[in-house]
Structure formats: structure tokens, C-alpha cells
Amino acid sequence: MIYTSDLGKSWSKPVTVAKPGNSRVFWPWVAAGDADKVSVVWYQEGPGQIADNDCQASDIYVYEATILNATSGKRTIMVANASGRPIHSGQVCQGGTTCVATGQDRRLGDYFTNAIDTRGCVFIATGDTKILDPTTGAPYPTSRPLFIKQNQGPALYGTRNCG
């Protein structure tokens, strides 16, 4: 993460939000609350799965970091496995529309975002490819929507707690 305090004339040094030693993170997204309060979400492979997602399979989880005092040297970064389970297993084709032409799995797609609700609590939207069709027991050809709502920890607006 980097930030600016002067409308982009200068930028901070990079701040590491997530750097697990035994898995890969990708596709981060950010939402800002009050001054110095930020939420960052990303996809992360399962422990010990350092894969090239475009051609190697792994389990994918949703992680979120709440960052307080983001522009201070005394920042607090609280990381949570927001999904608590894999939301995708397999490859994640990153070739856009060519994924369909080549038969690669693009179901996870670009349905990933975070936002902050009126109370200041984080709300995450993603695709979920692990839900099976109840009639056939087979995977759906597309991902199903999954919404994750913060249910503990500090809000990003005011001084509330999201518990």
C-alpha cells in the first residue's frame, strides 16, 4: 500500500499489508473509511500452495486487512481469513475472454470488491465456485455470488465496533 497526503504530488514508501511466506496473494482491492482507516481485501492461496494460478491449481480464500492509523508509523494492521474456507479450487485463468476459447476456468472472474456500509463495517463481494448444483451435485458453470460482512472488530467510520 502507498498513500499520498498532498493530492498525488508525493507518495509514501510502500507499506506491506500481506506477505505470507507459504502462499501467494493476488487481486487486491481497497476501500477507505475515515481518515487513516482502510480496508484491503485480496485472494490468497491455501498454506503451502505457491502456484501460478493461470496454469496450476490451488485453493483460493478471501482475506481482509483492516488498517488503522494507515499514514502513521504506528499503524495497526489486522488480517482475517474472511471466507474461512476456500471459495475456489483449481486454476484461475487470467486471460480475460480468451479463457472461454481455450477452455480454462474463469469462473472466479472479476466479481471481487469491498465496500464499507453505513455503520463503517466492511462488506466483501466475491464469486464462489465451490457451491454445487443441488440437483446434479456437479459444479455450476458459473460462480455463485458470495457476500461477507464484517461481524467483529473496529468500524472504519467513527469509533464503533462491528460486533
C-alpha positions as CSV (number, residue, x, y, z in Angstrom):
1,M,0.0,0.0,0.0
2,I,1.2,3.5,-0.7
3,Y,-0.6,6.8,0.1
4,T,-0.4,10.5,-0.6
5,S,-1.2,13.4,1.7
6,D,-0.8,16.1,-0.9
7,L,-3.1,15.1,-3.7
8,G,-0.5,13.0,-5.5
9,K,2.4,15.4,-5.6
10,S,4.4,12.9,-3.5
11,W,3.8,9.4,-2.3
12,S,4.8,7.3,0.8
13,K,7.2,4.4,0.8
14,P,5.4,1.1,0.2
15,V,3.7,-0.5,3.3
16,T,3.4,-4.3,3.2
17,V,-0.1,-5.4,4.1
18,A,0.2,-9.1,3.3
19,K,3.2,-11.2,2.7
20,P,2.6,-14.8,3.7
21,G,5.8,-16.9,3.3
22,N,4.0,-20.0,2.2
23,S,1.3,-18.9,-0.3
24,R,0.6,-16.3,-2.9
25,V,-1.7,-13.3,-2.8
26,F,-3.4,-11.6,-5.8
27,W,-6.0,-9.2,-7.0
28,P,-6.0,-6.7,-4.0
29,W,-8.8,-4.2,-3.7
30,V,-9.1,-1.2,-1.3
31,A,-11.9,0.8,0.4
32,A,-11.3,3.8,2.6
33,G,-13.3,4.9,5.6
34,D,-12.5,7.9,7.9
35,A,-9.0,9.5,7.7
36,D,-6.3,6.9,8.3
37,K,-8.8,3.9,8.2
38,V,-8.6,1.5,5.3
39,S,-9.8,-2.0,4.3
40,V,-7.8,-4.1,1.8
41,V,-9.1,-7.4,0.5
42,W,-7.3,-10.0,-1.6
43,Y,-7.4,-13.6,-2.8
44,Q,-4.8,-15.9,-1.1
45,E,-3.8,-19.4,-1.9
46,G,-4.0,-22.1,0.7
47,P,-1.0,-22.7,3.0
48,G,1.9,-24.2,1.1
49,Q,0.4,-23.5,-2.3
50,I,2.6,-21.2,-4.1
51,A,1.1,-21.7,-7.6
52,D,1.0,-19.9,-10.9
53,N,-2.8,-19.7,-10.8
54,D,-3.0,-19.4,-14.6
55,C,-1.7,-22.9,-15.1
56,Q,-1.5,-24.6,-11.7
57,A,-4.3,-25.5,-9.3
58,S,-4.7,-24.2,-5.7
59,D,-7.3,-23.4,-3.1
60,I,-8.3,-19.7,-3.0
61,Y,-9.5,-17.9,0.1
62,V,-10.7,-14.3,0.7
63,Y,-8.6,-12.3,3.1
64,E,-9.2,-8.8,4.5
65,A,-6.9,-6.4,6.4
66,T,-8.3,-3.5,8.5
67,I,-5.7,-0.8,8.8
68,L,-5.9,1.9,11.4
69,N,-3.6,4.9,11.6
70,A,-2.7,4.0,7.9
71,T,-0.5,7.0,7.3
72,S,1.3,6.7,10.7
73,G,4.4,4.8,11.6
74,K,2.3,3.4,14.4
75,R,-0.3,1.8,12.1
76,T,-2.2,-1.3,13.1
77,I,-2.9,-4.0,10.5
78,M,-5.4,-6.6,11.5
79,V,-5.7,-9.5,9.0
80,A,-8.5,-12.0,8.8
81,N,-9.3,-15.0,6.6
82,A,-12.7,-13.5,5.7
83,S,-14.1,-16.5,3.8
84,G,-12.9,-19.1,6.4
85,R,-12.9,-21.7,3.6
86,P,-11.8,-22.0,0.0
87,I,-14.1,-20.2,-2.4
88,H,-12.4,-21.7,-5.4
89,S,-10.2,-24.7,-6.1
90,G,-8.3,-25.1,-9.3
91,Q,-6.8,-22.8,-11.8
92,V,-7.7,-19.1,-12.2
93,C,-7.4,-18.1,-15.9
94,Q,-6.2,-14.5,-16.2
95,G,-6.5,-14.2,-19.9
96,G,-9.9,-12.5,-20.0
97,T,-12.3,-13.6,-22.8
98,T,-9.7,-15.9,-24.2
99,C,-10.3,-18.2,-21.2
100,V,-13.5,-19.3,-22.7
101,A,-11.9,-20.0,-26.1
102,T,-9.1,-22.1,-24.5
103,G,-11.5,-23.9,-22.1
104,Q,-9.7,-22.5,-19.0
105,D,-11.6,-21.8,-15.7
106,R,-12.5,-18.2,-15.4
107,R,-15.5,-18.6,-13.1
108,L,-13.8,-16.7,-10.3
109,G,-13.7,-13.8,-12.7
110,D,-13.8,-10.2,-11.8
111,Y,-16.5,-10.2,-9.2
112,F,-14.3,-9.1,-6.3
113,T,-14.7,-5.9,-4.3
114,N,-15.1,-4.5,-0.9
115,A,-17.1,-1.6,0.4
116,I,-18.0,0.0,3.8
117,D,-21.6,0.0,5.0
118,T,-23.3,2.9,6.8
119,R,-22.0,1.7,10.2
120,G,-18.4,1.6,8.9
121,C,-18.3,-2.2,8.7
122,V,-16.6,-3.9,5.7
123,F,-18.7,-5.7,3.2
124,I,-17.0,-8.1,0.7
125,A,-18.5,-9.4,-2.6
126,T,-16.9,-12.3,-4.5
127,G,-17.7,-15.2,-6.7
128,D,-17.8,-18.7,-5.1
129,T,-17.2,-21.7,-7.3
130,K,-17.4,-24.3,-4.5
131,I,-21.2,-24.3,-4.3
132,L,-22.5,-27.4,-6.1
133,D,-25.8,-27.7,-8.1
134,P,-28.2,-29.5,-5.6
135,T,-29.9,-31.4,-8.4
136,T,-26.8,-32.8,-10.1
137,G,-24.1,-32.5,-7.4
138,A,-21.8,-31.0,-10.1
139,P,-20.1,-27.6,-10.1
140,Y,-22.1,-24.8,-11.6
141,P,-20.8,-23.5,-15.0
142,T,-20.6,-20.0,-13.4
143,S,-19.7,-18.8,-9.9
144,R,-22.4,-18.0,-7.4
145,P,-22.3,-14.7,-5.5
146,L,-20.9,-14.7,-2.0
147,F,-21.2,-11.7,0.3
148,I,-19.2,-11.5,3.5
149,K,-20.0,-9.0,6.2
150,Q,-17.6,-7.9,9.0
151,N,-19.0,-9.1,12.3
152,Q,-16.3,-8.0,14.8
153,G,-13.5,-5.5,15.2
154,P,-13.3,-1.8,14.7
155,A,-15.5,0.1,12.2
156,L,-13.9,2.3,9.6
157,Y,-16.3,5.2,10.4
158,G,-16.4,6.7,13.9
159,T,-15.4,4.7,17.0
160,R,-17.9,1.8,16.8
161,N,-17.2,-1.9,16.9
162,C,-18.8,-4.1,14.2
163,G,-19.6,-6.9,16.7
